[in-house]
Each structure stands twice: as structure tokens, then as C-alpha cells.
Amino acid sequence: MNIVILDWSTMCASNDLSSDIFKEYGDVKAYSLTAPDEVISRIGDAEIVLCNKVLITREIIDNCPNLRYIGLFATGFNNIDVEYAAKKGITVCNAGQYSTNAVAQQVFAYILDYCSRIRDYDSVVKEGKWESSPCFSYFPIPTAEMQGKALSIVGFGSIGKRVAELGTAFGMNILVNTRTARENCPYEVSDLDTAVKNADFLTFHCPLTDKTNGMINADLLGKMKKSAVLINTSRGPVVNEADLAEALKNGTISAAYLDVLEKEPMSPDTPLKNAPNCVITPHTAWAAYETRVRLLNIVSENIKCWLEGKPQNKVN
């Protein structure tokens, strides 16, 4: 069995993980990154392809006749033509729920950053302003408690649920908006408008679909409190970046924290680059070491189950 990994660099930081885990299933060839015009030649006669963001199109599938399995180092699978793969008898498996704890943790890193202003106070201390303070405590920058704040969660899959649990532990009031009814949900469930209008913190955990593409737009932002904070760790295109930049510039909302953008790596032309009160992290919420180890093990287990004729996490 020949196994080709097309973008191993998306999984590693300083070679802290090894692709040797896949050697029990066959011969492994791992490429750091693969350009679009290299995909066909690199797959060659391989039966198994593993990737994160590389596009596997109809043309690629037609030119790789031995291909039987595509494994994703990701939850999303919009980079694969899954319907055509199914027609060709190719199984596609993703790795759902591997990043639940890490992404939820990052959401609260954002909320804590906003409420406690740790970065800002570290800066003023290093600038010597505390040294010159006439009082023992120097607090010109307003801070806030999370207790009692309204946390609205759009999307209630595994990550949304974990965010709700952590919010409850901090004493926040949880409001959930979900496209599918949840039985025995312990939190208040509302329509999107209600969730948006009541939020002190509005966090998105929904998949990218035709309905969610660009849903964070001028209309939605205009319904938020001026004191509210927007958080997006779902998919970049869920945000209309021009509308969000304008909302931040005009003070329509207080701040935004984003881990994903419409174009990644970030384009120098994104209107959010210099938007006020906008914190952007480079798609790192999923990237904790423990999280990537979990992801690697899920991808490996997916191959094992497929080889045994019992595929798991199949998306097509």
C-alpha cells in the first residue's frame, strides 16, 4: 500500500510530530507542501492520500486511477470533491472533534484578554507608568468581570457545547442559536436575532455553508450592542471582512477577535489588518501539541478502520 502525505508541514511545528505512525499501513512518502500543479504527479500510483488543505478535484481523481482513500487532517472537507470521489469508489474520511478543547480554550483566552486587559497592562508597566504612579494600584484601563455577562453561541456542535460549559463555569449567561433542535439542552435556545442583540460576547462555531457564508455582515453587526465583542474561530468566509472593518472603525461594536480569515495565509489587502480593536491570530486555535497528537491518532485510526472494511468518520 502506497501512502502519500501532500502537506505535512500543516501538521508540524519544528518536526514535533512524525509521520512514521502511518508506516504500519504501507510505504509512506511525506511532502512538506504541494503546489496545485504537483498534486497529480506526487500522488502517482498511491492508494492512500492524506492532506489538510490541498485541493483534490475531479481532474486529480481522474488522473490518479489507483486512489482509493483520502484522509483529512481536518474537520472540514470542502477542498475535496467528495461526490465525485464517491462515484469513483474513493472513501473520504475527516477528523471531527479533535480540536474541541483547544478551540474552546482559545475562545476564553480572547474573552479573558478583553476583560482583564493583561496585554495592555503589561505594556504600561514596561513603559514605566506604574513606577511613577502616586498610588499602589494603577488601573486607568477599564477591566470587567465575566460573571453575569451574556455569552451567545452560534452553532452548538462539540465546540459550541464546550464553550457553553466553560462559560457556565465562569458564571456567564448562556444563549444558544443552532440550526438543529437540541433535546434536553440545559441552556436557553433562541433565534439568531435574539442571540445577537443580547450578546455581550458573540462567538461563532458553525460550519461554512451557503447560508453561513458572509452571515456576519453589516446587518448582523448593526444589531449587536455597541459594547459587544465578536469572536470567530469557525471559518473565515463566515465574516464579511469589509463590513466588520467598517463596524469596528465606526464603533458599531466594541471589539473583534478572529482566528480565521477569508484568505489564508492572511492577505496584506484584508481590510481587517489595521482595523481598530481587532485581534487576529494566525489560525492557531487548533494547533496545541496535544491537539495535533490527537488529530494524528484519529487519522491513523481512520485508515485502520477503512482497511478493516469498517470506515469511520466517512463524509461521502
C-alpha positions as CSV (number, residue, x, y, z in Angstrom):
1,M,0.0,0.0,0.0
2,N,1.5,3.4,-1.0
3,I,0.6,6.4,1.1
4,V,1.3,10.0,0.1
5,I,1.1,12.9,2.5
6,L,0.7,16.2,0.5
7,D,1.1,18.9,3.1
8,W,2.8,17.5,6.2
9,S,4.0,21.0,7.2
10,T,0.5,21.9,8.1
11,M,0.7,19.4,10.9
12,C,4.1,20.1,12.4
13,A,6.0,22.8,14.3
14,S,9.7,22.2,14.2
15,N,9.2,18.5,13.4
16,D,7.5,17.8,16.7
17,L,5.4,15.1,15.1
18,S,6.4,12.1,13.0
19,S,4.6,10.6,10.0
20,D,6.1,7.2,11.0
21,I,2.7,6.4,12.6
22,F,1.4,5.5,9.1
23,K,4.2,3.1,8.3
24,E,2.2,0.1,9.6
25,Y,-0.2,0.6,6.7
26,G,2.4,0.8,3.9
27,D,5.1,2.8,2.3
28,V,4.9,6.5,3.3
29,K,6.1,9.5,1.3
30,A,5.6,12.8,3.0
31,Y,5.9,16.2,1.2
32,S,6.2,19.4,3.2
33,L,3.8,21.3,0.9
34,T,2.4,20.6,-2.5
35,A,1.6,23.1,-5.2
36,P,-1.6,22.6,-7.3
37,D,0.4,21.6,-10.4
38,E,2.3,19.0,-8.4
39,V,-0.6,17.1,-6.9
40,I,-1.2,14.5,-9.7
41,S,2.5,13.6,-10.1
42,R,3.0,13.3,-6.3
43,I,0.0,11.1,-5.8
44,G,1.2,8.9,-8.7
45,D,0.1,5.3,-8.1
46,A,-0.7,5.8,-4.4
47,E,-3.8,4.1,-3.0
48,I,-4.0,6.4,0.1
49,V,-3.6,10.2,0.1
50,L,-3.5,12.3,3.3
51,C,-3.8,16.1,3.3
52,N,-5.1,19.1,5.1
53,K,-5.8,21.9,2.6
54,V,-4.7,20.6,-0.8
55,L,-7.4,20.6,-3.4
56,I,-8.4,17.1,-4.6
57,T,-10.5,17.9,-7.7
58,R,-12.3,15.8,-10.3
59,E,-9.3,16.2,-12.6
60,I,-6.9,14.9,-10.0
61,I,-9.1,12.0,-9.2
62,D,-9.4,11.0,-12.9
63,N,-5.6,11.2,-13.3
64,C,-4.8,9.0,-10.2
65,P,-6.5,5.7,-11.0
66,N,-5.1,3.8,-8.0
67,L,-6.5,6.2,-5.5
68,R,-8.9,4.5,-3.1
69,Y,-8.8,6.6,0.1
70,I,-8.4,10.2,1.0
71,G,-7.8,11.1,4.7
72,L,-8.1,14.6,6.0
73,F,-6.0,16.2,8.8
74,A,-9.1,18.4,9.4
75,T,-12.8,18.5,10.1
76,G,-13.7,20.5,7.0
77,F,-13.7,18.7,3.7
78,N,-14.6,21.5,1.2
79,N,-11.2,21.0,-0.5
80,I,-12.2,17.6,-1.7
81,D,-14.8,16.8,-4.5
82,V,-16.4,14.3,-2.2
83,E,-19.3,13.5,-4.5
84,Y,-17.1,12.6,-7.4
85,A,-14.8,10.7,-5.1
86,A,-17.8,8.6,-4.1
87,K,-18.7,7.9,-7.7
88,K,-15.2,6.6,-8.2
89,G,-15.4,4.4,-5.2
90,I,-13.0,6.5,-3.2
91,T,-13.6,6.8,0.5
92,V,-13.1,10.2,2.2
93,C,-12.7,10.5,6.0
94,N,-12.3,13.5,8.1
95,A,-11.2,14.0,11.7
96,G,-14.1,15.5,13.6
97,Q,-14.0,16.8,17.2
98,Y,-10.2,16.6,17.7
99,S,-9.9,20.3,18.4
100,T,-12.9,20.8,20.7
101,N,-10.9,21.6,23.9
102,A,-8.3,23.7,22.2
103,V,-10.7,25.9,20.3
104,A,-12.9,26.4,23.3
105,Q,-9.8,27.3,25.3
106,Q,-8.9,30.0,22.7
107,V,-12.3,31.5,22.8
108,F,-11.9,32.1,26.5
109,A,-8.3,33.4,26.0
110,Y,-10.0,36.1,23.9
111,I,-12.7,36.8,26.4
112,L,-10.2,37.0,29.3
113,D,-7.9,39.2,27.2
114,Y,-10.8,41.6,26.6
115,C,-12.0,41.6,30.2
116,S,-8.7,41.6,32.1
117,R,-6.6,43.6,29.6
118,I,-3.4,41.7,30.5
119,R,-1.5,42.7,27.4
120,D,-2.4,46.4,27.9
121,Y,-1.3,46.4,31.5
122,D,1.9,44.6,30.7
123,S,2.7,47.3,28.2
124,V,2.1,50.2,30.6
125,V,4.2,48.6,33.3
126,K,7.1,48.1,30.8
127,E,6.6,51.8,29.8
128,G,7.3,52.7,33.5
129,K,3.9,54.2,34.2
130,W,3.3,52.1,37.3
131,E,6.7,53.2,38.7
132,S,5.5,56.9,38.5
133,S,2.1,56.2,39.9
134,P,1.2,58.0,43.2
135,C,-1.0,55.1,44.2
136,F,-0.1,51.5,44.9
137,S,-2.5,50.3,42.3
138,Y,-2.5,51.7,38.7
139,F,-5.7,50.9,36.8
140,P,-6.5,53.6,34.1
141,I,-7.6,50.9,31.7
142,P,-11.1,49.6,32.4
143,T,-11.5,45.9,33.2
144,A,-14.6,43.8,33.7
145,E,-15.8,40.6,35.3
146,M,-17.1,37.8,33.1
147,Q,-19.7,36.8,35.8
148,G,-23.2,37.7,34.6
149,K,-22.2,38.6,31.0
150,A,-24.3,37.2,28.2
151,L,-22.4,34.7,26.0
152,S,-24.3,34.0,22.8
153,I,-23.1,30.9,20.9
154,V,-24.0,30.4,17.2
155,G,-23.6,26.7,16.4
156,F,-23.9,24.0,19.0
157,G,-21.7,21.1,17.9
158,S,-19.0,19.8,20.1
159,I,-17.1,23.1,20.3
160,G,-20.2,25.1,21.0
161,K,-21.1,22.8,23.8
162,R,-17.7,23.0,25.4
163,V,-17.8,26.8,25.1
164,A,-21.1,26.8,26.9
165,E,-19.7,24.6,29.7
166,L,-16.8,26.8,30.2
167,G,-18.9,29.9,30.1
168,T,-21.2,28.4,32.8
169,A,-18.1,27.8,35.0
170,F,-17.3,31.5,34.7
171,G,-20.8,32.4,35.7
172,M,-21.8,33.7,32.3
173,N,-25.4,33.7,31.0
174,I,-25.5,31.3,28.0
175,L,-27.7,31.8,25.0
176,V,-27.6,29.2,22.1
177,N,-28.5,29.6,18.5
178,T,-28.5,26.3,16.5
179,R,-30.0,25.2,13.2
180,T,-30.9,21.8,14.6
181,A,-33.1,21.3,17.6
182,R,-31.3,20.0,20.7
183,E,-33.2,17.8,23.1
184,N,-32.7,18.4,26.8
185,C,-30.4,21.4,26.1
186,P,-29.6,22.9,29.5
187,Y,-29.2,26.4,28.0
188,E,-31.6,28.9,26.6
189,V,-32.1,28.4,22.9
190,S,-33.1,31.4,20.7
191,D,-33.4,32.6,17.2
192,L,-30.3,34.3,15.7
193,D,-31.6,37.9,16.1
194,T,-32.2,37.4,19.8
195,A,-28.8,35.8,20.4
196,V,-27.1,38.7,18.5
197,K,-29.0,41.5,20.2
198,N,-28.5,40.2,23.7
199,A,-24.8,39.2,23.5
200,D,-22.0,40.8,25.4
201,F,-19.8,38.2,23.7
202,L,-21.0,36.6,20.4
203,T,-19.0,33.6,19.3
204,F,-19.4,31.6,16.1
205,H,-18.9,27.8,15.9
206,C,-20.9,27.0,12.7
207,P,-19.8,25.2,9.5
208,L,-19.2,27.1,6.3
209,T,-22.3,26.7,4.1
210,D,-24.2,28.7,1.6
211,K,-26.3,30.1,4.5
212,T,-23.4,30.9,6.8
213,N,-21.1,32.4,4.1
214,G,-20.9,36.1,4.9
215,M,-23.6,35.9,7.6
216,I,-21.5,38.3,9.9
217,N,-22.3,41.3,7.8
218,A,-23.4,45.0,8.3
219,D,-27.0,43.9,9.1
220,L,-26.0,41.5,11.8
221,L,-23.3,43.7,13.3
222,G,-25.8,46.6,13.4
223,K,-28.0,44.5,15.8
224,M,-25.2,44.0,18.3
225,K,-24.7,46.1,21.4
226,K,-22.0,48.8,21.0
227,S,-20.3,47.3,24.0
228,A,-20.3,43.7,22.5
229,V,-17.4,41.6,21.3
230,L,-17.4,39.4,18.2
231,I,-15.4,36.1,18.2
232,N,-14.9,33.9,15.2
233,T,-13.0,30.6,15.3
234,S,-15.2,28.8,12.8
235,R,-14.4,29.6,9.1
236,G,-13.1,32.9,7.7
237,P,-15.7,33.4,5.0
238,V,-18.5,33.5,7.7
239,V,-17.3,37.1,8.1
240,N,-17.8,39.9,5.6
241,E,-14.4,41.4,6.3
242,A,-15.2,44.8,4.8
243,D,-18.4,45.1,6.9
244,L,-16.6,44.1,10.1
245,A,-13.8,46.6,9.5
246,E,-16.3,49.3,9.0
247,A,-18.2,48.4,12.1
248,L,-15.0,48.5,14.2
249,K,-14.0,51.8,12.7
250,N,-17.4,53.3,13.4
251,G,-17.7,51.9,16.9
252,T,-20.7,49.8,16.0
253,I,-19.3,47.1,18.2
254,S,-16.5,47.2,20.8
255,A,-14.0,44.7,19.5
256,A,-13.4,41.6,17.4
257,Y,-11.2,38.5,17.9
258,L,-10.6,36.3,14.9
259,D,-8.6,33.1,14.4
260,V,-9.7,32.6,10.8
261,L,-9.8,34.9,7.7
262,E,-11.4,34.6,4.3
263,K,-7.9,34.2,2.7
264,E,-5.2,32.2,4.5
265,P,-2.3,33.0,4.9
266,M,-3.7,36.5,5.5
267,S,-3.7,38.8,2.6
268,P,-2.0,42.2,3.1
269,D,-5.1,43.7,1.5
270,T,-7.6,42.5,4.1
271,P,-9.5,45.5,5.5
272,L,-9.1,44.0,9.0
273,K,-5.4,44.3,9.1
274,N,-5.4,47.7,10.6
275,A,-8.9,47.8,11.9
276,P,-9.2,49.2,15.4
277,N,-9.8,46.8,18.3
278,C,-9.4,43.8,16.1
279,V,-7.2,41.0,17.4
280,I,-6.2,38.4,14.8
281,T,-4.4,35.2,15.5
282,P,-3.0,33.1,12.5
283,H,-5.4,30.1,12.6
284,T,-3.8,28.7,15.8
285,A,-6.8,27.7,17.9
286,W,-6.4,24.0,16.8
287,A,-2.6,23.9,16.9
288,A,-1.8,22.9,20.5
289,Y,0.6,20.0,20.6
290,E,-1.8,17.7,22.4
291,T,-4.5,18.6,19.9
292,R,-2.3,17.7,16.9
293,V,-1.3,14.4,18.5
294,R,-5.0,13.6,18.9
295,L,-5.6,14.5,15.3
296,L,-2.8,12.3,14.1
297,N,-4.1,9.4,16.0
298,I,-7.6,9.9,14.6
299,V,-6.3,10.0,11.1
300,S,-4.3,6.8,11.7
301,E,-7.3,5.1,13.3
302,N,-9.5,6.1,10.3
303,I,-7.1,4.3,7.9
304,K,-7.1,1.2,10.1
305,C,-10.9,1.1,10.2
306,W,-11.1,1.5,6.4
307,L,-8.6,-1.2,5.8
308,E,-10.7,-3.5,8.1
309,G,-13.8,-2.7,6.0
310,K,-15.4,-0.6,8.7
311,P,-14.7,3.1,7.8
312,Q,-15.3,5.7,10.4
313,N,-15.7,9.5,10.0
314,K,-16.7,8.9,6.4
315,V,-18.0,12.1,4.7
316,N,-19.1,10.7,1.3
